[in-house]
């Protein structure tokens, strides 16, 4: 109790009067906590006198304030005192288990969960989710899956617990695919070199700066099934430039992918992909726009434990210039990692090979991509990325204006600041630097790009319980990436597809 409160009590006792009870303290404490003032809430709660001084509500609010202040020691003391009065107190035991889990004391977390007596509904779902989180931390996916199924069988779940569901599902079901996923991205941009990333052979080696815009949209639909569930995917990507001398570098890519999701290991996906690429530029035979290429590919994705994925594909790509038509194959390994609640890492390593009708376009190469998202206060985040591509054209000596076989090395770095999600929409401001070094001088370039992005993401799962508002005093901040709850989180494969524009311009994939 603060010194001011003590003096008030002493004065009241000396005058023979009863201390005045502030009956509005619970609501005032919640307002202070919602405003991010835990120290003020603690002082208010310590000053409570009268019937509420030893109440369960005050203890839970005080524990919440201590947690918000980062004082786990006094939060534990407060909750343990509450649990001593009622050993089966569900909310107190769940909070104790959550703190133990956060401190990586898993045996203590299990012991607290075993003692919690939770009524059916949102609190029972929270207990199951915490059991799933403990099993996930112990690398027991089957146990995590059983606990998650139990939690999802409840009619409702607290909203902050639903935010943790995507992260828990990634462990329990490595190949989990929501029944419906949609994503739309709109960008305004400025580039110092519009020909960087163009699939056509540039008519000039001179870099042309330009403003422009790009848009992409994707839809993934999972249909019901038993051992094999059909998936339908569609995607559109468009890019255009405002400067007159850069308009030929605009592109439109359309793709469709029917697939089957098989219940093998963590989930296996077998798919057929069709792509069609249109360019704004014409050629010596026809004015633009032209159908530049189309592709037919078989693809495979295999989900592995620890959020890893093997993916690959092979097929035939037909280009407008017949000598560039090729058979292609690629294979890669990617994954995600959360070393801390505020850091999300993604990475992928891929290799590829092309066998073209014109042997000068045969290619062996690989790409390494790494991306990191750093969560800041108020749900703002910073994204950083680094991509490198190395390609060799073993039969191209004398063809690209050089006596030796062509070799390309490209590096690209990016840094972006992203807003919190509002109604499924995030805004980001990104700077990208790209540099390619080629043994064929005409194919070297550097590029600076600034992009202002708006991204809308949506997922829908009819088997997810409805969200319930938390009526109690101790909501939990899971720290598992609330942005994932609205579908904003990308898969490794999505990151690679967004990088295909870089590949088209940097390694002559479409040249």
N, C-alpha and C positions, 0 to 999 in steps of 0.2 A: 504494500500500500504506500502511496506517495506521502511525503511529509505534510502536504496541504490537507490530505484526507485525514491523517492522524490528528492534526490540530483541530479539524472540524469536529471529529468524534469526541476529543477531550473537552472541547468547549461545550458541546451538547450535553455531555455527562455532568459537567460542573453545574450546568443550569438546570439539571434534572429533566431535560427534555429528551425525547427520542430522536435519533438521527433521521433526517428526511430521506425517504426512499425515492430515487429517480426511476420511475417505472418505464421510462422510454429508453433505457440504456441498451437493450438488445438491438433495436433498430438503428440507434446512433452508432453503435459499434460496427454493424454491418456496412453502414454508409462510409465510415472511415476506412474500413478494409477494402471496399469497392473503389475508393478513391486513392488507394495505394498508400495509406497512412497507418501502418501497423503499430508504430510506437505510440501514436495518439490513442489507438484502440486499446492497447495494453494498459495505458494509464487510466483510461476510462473504466475498463473492466476491473482493474485492481481497486478502484474507488467505490465499487458497488457495495452497498450495505443493505441490510434487511433480508427478507426471505430469499432473494435471488442470489445472495452472495455465495451459497454453496450449491447452486443449481447445476444440473447437467448442461443446460444451454450455455451458461457462463463458461463452464470448463471447455466446451467445444469451441466457443468463440475465442477464448484465450489461447487454446492450442493452435487454432487457425492463424491468429495474429503472430504467435511465436514462429510458426512455419513461414509466414510471409516475410518475417524479419530475418529468416535464415538461422534461427536459434532452435536447432533440433533438440538440444539438451532439455530446455524447459518445456518444449512441446511434449517430449516423451514423459517428463515428470508429471505434467498436467494430465495427460491421457492415462498414464499408469495409475494415478490417483483415482481417476474416474472408473477405470476398469476394476480397481480393488473394491469399490463400492458395489459394482454390479459386474461380476466376472464374465457374463455373457453379452455385455453391451456391444451390439453389432457395430455401430458407427465408430466407437472408440477402438475396438479390436481391429477393424479394417484400417483405420488410420495408423495404428501401431504397426500393422503388417506392411503398409505402404512405406513407412519411414524405414523399417528394417530392410525392405527390398531395395530402397534407394541407397541405403548404406551397404548393400551387398551382403547382409547377414541373412541368408536364405533360410536357415534352420529356424531362426527366430520368427521370420515372416510366416513360415508354415505353422509354427506353434500358435501364433496369434490367430490365424485363419481357422484353425481347428477349434478354438474356444469361442469363436464368434457365433452367436445365435441370431440369424438374420431372417426376417419375415420374407415371404414370397414377394417378388416385385423387384424394384430397382436396386435395393440393397443386396438382395440375393444375387442379382446379376453382377454387382460390383465385386462381391466375394468371389464369384466364378472367374471374373476377369483378372483379379489379383492372383488367383490360383494358376491361371494360364500364364500370367507374367512370370511367376516363380518358376514354373515348368520351362518356360522359354529361356530364362536365365540359366537354367541347369541343362539346357540343350536336350529337352525331352519333348519333341514335337507331338508325339502321340498323346501324352498326358495333357499338353497344352490344348490340343484339338478337342479332347473330351471335356475339359473345363470350359472351353469357348462355346461348345455346343450347349452345355448346361446353361451358361449365361444368356445365350441367344434364345433359349426356350422361355425366358421370362417375358411377360407382356410389355414391359417398358424398361428403359435404361436411362440413367442420368445423362444429360447432354455431354458433360465433360468426359464421361466414360466412353460414349460413342466415338469421341475424338481419338481415343486410343485404339479403337477397333481395327483400323487398317494395319497398324504396326503389329498387333497381336495376330492378325490373320496371316501376315507375311511369314511368321514363324510356324503357325499351325498348318497353314496350307501354302507351301512355297509357290505353287503354280496357280494361286487363286486369281480368278478373273471375275470382276463384277458383271452382273447380267447386262448392264448398259453403261457405257462410258462415252462421253462426248467431250471434245476439246476444240476451242476456237482461239486462234492467236492472230492479232492484228498489230502491225508494226509500221511506224514511220521511220525513215532512216536517212542518213547522209553518209556517202562513201567517197573516199578519195580516188577510188579506182573501180568503176562499175564493171569492167571486164573481168575482175577477179570473181570467180565462181560461175562464169558463163560456160555453158557446154559447147559453144561454137568456137571455131578458130577465129581469133580477133583479126580484123582487117588492118589494125594499126597497133603498134607496140606502145603508143602513147597512152598514159593513164588519163581517164576522163572522170572528173569529179561530178557527182550528181546527187540530188535528192531523189527519194523513191519511196516505195512502200511494198510490203509483202503481207500475205495473208495465208493462213493454213487452217484447215478444218479436218477433223477426223471423228469417226463414229465406229464403235465396236459393240456388237450385239451378240450375247451368248444365249443360245436357245436351249430348251430343256433336253435332257438325255440321261442315260444311265452310265455305261462304261465309256461312251464317246459322246461329247456334246458339241453340236455344230456352232461355229463362230462365223459371223459375217463382219468384215471390216471394210471401210472405205476411207479414202484420204484425198485431199486436194491441197496443193501448194502453188501459190502464184507470186511472182515478183515482177515489178516494173520500175522504170526509171523515168524521171522527168526531163533530163537534158536531152536535146535532140540527137546528139551524137552517141547517146547511151541507150536509146530505146531498143535497138536491136538485141540488147542483152537480156530483155525480159523473157520470162519462161512461165509455163503452166504445166504442172505435173498432176496427173490423175492416176490413182491406183485403186485396185480392189483385191481383197484377199479372203476367199472362203477357206475355212480351216476346220479341223476336228481337234478337240481337246480331249486327250486320253488320260485315264486315271492310272498312269504309270509313274512310279517313284513319287516325286513331288508334283507331277503334271507334265505331260508331253503334248506339244502342239505340232500337228502336221498340216501344211498349208500349201495352196497354190496362189501365186501372186501375179497379177497383170499390171503393167505400168505403161503409160503413154506420156511422152514429153513433147510439148509444143514450144517452139521458139518464135520470137517476133521477127527475126532476121530472115531474109530471103537468100537465095543462092543464084548461081548462074543459069539455073533452069526455070525458077519460079520466084515471084516476089513473096515476101513473108505475109502472115505467119505460116509456118510449115510444121508438119509432124516430123520431128527430128528423130525420134526413136520409139520403139515399143519393146517390151520384154515379157517373157513368160518364164516363171521360175517355180521350182519346188523349194519349200523352206521347212526347217525343223527347229523347234525350240524345246529344250529340256530343262526343267527347273530342278535345281539341286539344293541340298541343305545349305544353311548359312547364307541364304539370299543370293546364291550364285546361279547363273544360267549359261548353258551352252547353246549356241545358235549357229545356224549355217544355212546355206542355200546354193542352188545351182540351176542353170537354165541357159536360155538363148536370148540374146539381145540383138534386135535388128535396127540398124542405123540407116539414115538416108543415104550416106555414102557407103556403098556396098562393101568396100574394102575394110571398113571398121566393124562390120557385123561380127559378132563373136559368141563363143561359148564362155561362160563365166562360172566361177565357183568361189565361195568364201566360207570361212569358219571362224568363230570367235568365242571368247569367254568373257563374261561380264558379271558384275555383282554390285551390291550396295552394302554399306557399313555405317553404323551409328556408334562411333567411339564415345560420344557423349550426347546428352539429350538435346544439345543446341547445335550439333554438327551432323550433317548428312552427306556422306561421300558416295559417289558412283564412279565406276571405272570400267573400261572395256579394252580388250586387245583383240584385234581381228587380223586375219591374213586373207589374201585374195589372189586369184590367178585368172588371166584372160588369154584365150586362144582365138586370134582374129583371122579373118580371111587374108588380110594383108599382114604378114608376119611382123612388120615394123611396129604394129600396135599390140603385139603380145606383151603381157605385163605380169610381173610378180611384185607384190607389195604388201604392206601392212600398215595399220593405224593403231595408235594408242591414244585413248581419251580418258581424262580424269576431270571430274567435276565435284565441287564442294559447295554446300550451302550452310551458312553460318547464321543461326538464329540470334537476333538482337532483341533488346527490350521492346515492348509494345508490338511484338510479332512482325517487326521489320526484319529483313534478312539481306545478307550479302551473298552473292553467288560468284564463284571464281571457276574458271575452266582453262584447261590446257590440252591442246590436241597436236599430235604430230603424225605425219604420214610420210612414208618412205616408199618409193616405187622405182622399179628398174624395168626398162624395155630392152630385153637381151638381144633382140634381132633388129635393132633400129639404127645401127651404125650407118652413117651417111644419109639418113632419111630426114632428120629434123634439123638439118643445117650444121651438123657436127660429125666429125669422123669417128667418134666413139659412140658406144651405146648410151642412150639417154638415161639419165638418173635425175630424179626429183626428190627434194626434201622440203617439206612444208611444216611450219610451226604456226600455231594460232593461239593467242591468249585472250581471255575475256574477263571483264570485271563488271558486275551489275549490282544495283541496289533495287530491292523489291519491297513493295508495300505489303501490308497484311491483306488477307482475303476478305472481301466484302461482297456478299451475295454471289460467291463463287468466282469473283473477278479479282485478279491481281494486276498491278501495274509495275513495270520495271524500266529502268534506264540503264543501258548496257553500252560499254565501249569494247570493241574488238580490234585486235591488231593481228594481221596476217602477213606472213613473209614466206615466199617460195624461192628456193635456190635450185636452178636447173642447169644441167650441163648443156642444154639447148637454150641459148641466151634469150630467144624470143619468148620463152615460157616462164621466165622469172618475173616476179612482181612483188610489190608491197601494197598493203591496203589498210587504211584506217576507217573504221565504221562506228557510228553512233546510232543506236536504235532506241526508240521509245516504244515499249510493248504493252499491250493489254491482252491478258490471257483469261479466258473463261473456261472452267472445267466443271464437269458434273458427272457423278456416278449415282446409280440407282440399284438398290438391292431390295426386292420385296420381302426378303426373309429377315431384314434388320428390324428389331423392335422399334416402337415409336420412342421419341426422345421425351424425357420427363424433366421438368424443372426441379432443382434440388431444394426441398423444403427445409432441410436441416441447416446446421451451422458450419459444417466442415466439408466443402467440396474439395476434390483432389485435382491438382494440376499434374497430370501424368508425365508431361514433358517428353512425349513420344512423337511429337510432330503434328500439331493440330491441323496444319495445312493439308496433311494427307487426308483428313477426314472429308474434304470436299472435292477430292479427285484431282487436286493440283499437282500431286507428286507424279513425276515421270518415271517410266520404266527405262532400263538400260537401252532397250530396242528403240524407244522413242528418241532418246538422246542421239543414237546413231543415225536415225533417219533424218533428224534435223541437221545433222552434219553432212548429209549427202551433197548439199549444194557446195560445200567446201571441197568434197571429193571430186565433183564434176569439174570444178575450176582448177584444182591443185594438181591432180594426178592424171588428167586427161582421160578420166573414166568414160566420158562421152565423146571424146574427140575422135 
